[in-house]
């Protein structure tokens, strides 16, 4: 049975479990900083703003995570000291500088009825079981927004695209990746999606 709740309502080891899911799901993006998932989990585990995150739980284990914000409040806050502690001075400093702009960016003048769904990830052993769908549905039913945005989904992430379209999200923007970078990371476009509640 899947239960979904806000991450700050879970136990003291929630952050550690969330960090493992994050490292596993985003390792391809973070490979420059480390190829070791455990090291990435240790480095980024501090960053979650728990009252902005939701977690799907199966048998007392966190199976999936996602944040939902008002497009202004960050769902993560990077601490350079923590990043340097786990990644070393150079890579930790670089991660703090580069990722802060990307991870903590907020929307310019978003409508007050719009929420942003971010950092969606499912633990490998629970993929394909409808966990992320259940969690995102719960978020949309439990938060006050009329419209939801999901930014920067890689066009190569077919499972995620299929999931979001199944939930009713529609593409509203496609951002081409510069050719040199596209060859390196294997992504041609980042796709932005939105969903608006009926009525």
C-alpha positions in Angstrom: 0.0 0.0 0.0 1.3 3.5 -0.9 0.9 6.3 1.5 1.9 9.9 0.7 2.8 12.6 3.2 4.9 15.7 3.5 8.5 14.8 4.2 8.7 16.9 7.4 6.0 14.6 8.9 8.3 11.5 8.5 10.9 10.1 10.8 14.5 11.2 11.4 16.0 9.0 8.7 13.8 10.5 6.0 16.5 12.9 4.7 18.9 10.0 4.3 16.4 7.9 2.2 15.5 11.0 0.1 19.2 11.7 -0.6 19.7 8.1 -1.9 16.7 8.5 -4.3 18.0 11.9 -5.4 21.5 10.6 -6.0 20.2 7.6 -7.9 17.9 9.6 -10.1 20.1 12.6 -10.8 23.5 10.8 -11.0 23.9 11.4 -14.7 23.6 15.2 -14.2 26.0 15.2 -11.2 28.6 12.8 -12.6 31.2 15.6 -12.9 31.1 16.1 -9.1 31.2 12.3 -8.3 30.5 8.9 -9.9 29.8 7.5 -6.4 26.1 7.6 -5.6 26.8 7.3 -1.8 29.1 10.3 -2.0 26.5 12.3 -3.9 23.8 11.3 -1.4 26.0 12.4 1.5 26.9 15.7 -0.3 23.3 16.7 -1.2 21.3 15.2 1.7 21.4 18.5 3.6 19.7 20.5 0.9 16.0 19.4 1.1 13.6 21.9 2.6 11.4 19.2 4.1 8.2 21.1 4.3 8.3 21.6 0.5 8.8 17.9 -0.2 6.4 15.0 -0.4 7.3 11.3 -0.1 5.5 8.1 -1.2 6.0 5.4 1.4 5.7 1.6 1.0 6.3 -0.7 4.0 8.0 2.2 6.0 10.4 2.8 3.1 10.4 6.0 1.0 9.7 4.9 -2.5 9.5 8.3 -4.3 10.0 12.0 -3.7 8.9 15.3 -5.2 8.8 18.9 -4.1 5.9 21.3 -4.7 6.5 25.0 -4.2 4.7 28.3 -4.9 7.3 29.0 -7.6 9.0 31.5 -5.3 10.1 29.5 -2.2 13.1 27.2 -2.9 12.6 23.5 -2.3 16.3 23.1 -1.7 19.0 25.2 -0.1 22.6 24.3 -0.9 25.2 24.9 1.8 28.7 25.3 0.4 30.3 24.0 3.6 28.5 20.7 3.3 29.3 20.3 -0.4 33.0 21.0 0.2 33.0 18.5 3.1 31.9 15.6 0.9 33.1 16.6 -2.6 36.4 18.4 -1.7 37.1 22.1 -1.8 37.2 22.6 -5.6 34.2 20.5 -6.7 32.2 21.4 -3.6 32.7 25.1 -4.3 31.9 24.7 -8.0 28.7 22.7 -7.1 27.6 25.5 -4.8 28.2 28.1 -7.4 26.8 26.4 -10.5 23.9 24.4 -8.9 22.7 27.2 -6.6 21.5 29.2 -9.7 19.8 26.1 -11.2 18.4 24.4 -8.1 17.3 27.5 -6.2 16.0 29.6 -9.2 12.5 30.9 -8.9 10.0 32.0 -11.5 9.6 35.6 -12.5 6.1 37.0 -11.6 4.3 33.6 -11.5 0.5 33.7 -11.0 -0.5 33.2 -7.4 -2.5 30.1 -8.3 0.6 28.3 -9.8 2.7 25.6 -8.2 5.9 24.1 -9.3 6.6 20.3 -9.1 10.3 19.6 -8.7 13.0 17.0 -8.1 10.7 14.0 -8.9 12.5 10.7 -8.2 11.6 7.1 -7.6 13.8 4.5 -6.0 14.9 1.9 -8.5 13.2 -1.1 -6.8 9.8 0.8 -6.9 9.9 2.0 -10.5 7.0 0.9 -12.8 4.6 0.3 -9.9 2.6 3.6 -10.2 4.3 5.2 -7.1 5.2 8.5 -8.8 1.7 8.8 -10.3 0.1 8.2 -7.0 2.4 10.8 -5.3 1.9 13.5 -8.0 -1.9 13.0 -7.9 -1.8 13.4 -4.1 0.2 16.6 -4.4 -2.2 18.1 -6.9 -5.2 17.1 -4.8 -3.7 18.4 -1.5 -2.2 21.7 -2.5 -4.2 24.9 -3.4 -2.9 25.6 -6.9 -5.0 25.6 -10.0 -2.0 25.2 -12.4 1.1 23.1 -12.0 4.4 23.4 -13.9 7.2 20.9 -14.4 10.3 22.5 -15.8 13.2 21.0 -17.7 12.3 17.4 -18.4 14.9 15.9 -20.8 13.5 14.8 -24.1 15.3 11.5 -23.6 13.5 10.8 -20.4 10.7 8.9 -22.0 9.3 7.2 -18.8 8.9 10.7 -17.2 7.3 12.2 -20.3 4.9 9.3 -20.5 4.1 9.6 -16.8 3.4 13.3 -16.9 1.3 13.1 -20.1 -0.7 10.3 -18.5 -1.5 12.6 -15.6 -2.7 15.3 -18.0 0.3 17.5 -18.3 0.9 19.2 -21.7 4.1 20.6 -23.2 4.2 24.4 -23.3 7.8 25.1 -24.0 10.7 23.3 -25.6 14.2 24.7 -25.0 17.0 23.4 -27.4 20.3 22.4 -25.8 23.3 24.0 -27.5 24.8 21.6 -30.0 28.1 21.1 -28.3 26.5 20.4 -24.9 23.8 18.2 -26.6 26.4 15.9 -28.0 28.1 15.6 -24.6 24.9 14.9 -22.5 22.8 13.2 -25.2 19.8 15.6 -24.8 18.5 17.7 -27.6 15.7 19.6 -25.8 14.4 20.4 -22.3 10.7 20.3 -22.2 8.4 22.2 -19.9 4.9 20.9 -19.0 1.9 22.3 -17.3 -1.4 21.0 -16.0 -4.5 23.1 -15.2 -7.3 21.8 -13.0 -10.7 21.9 -14.6 -13.0 24.5 -13.4 
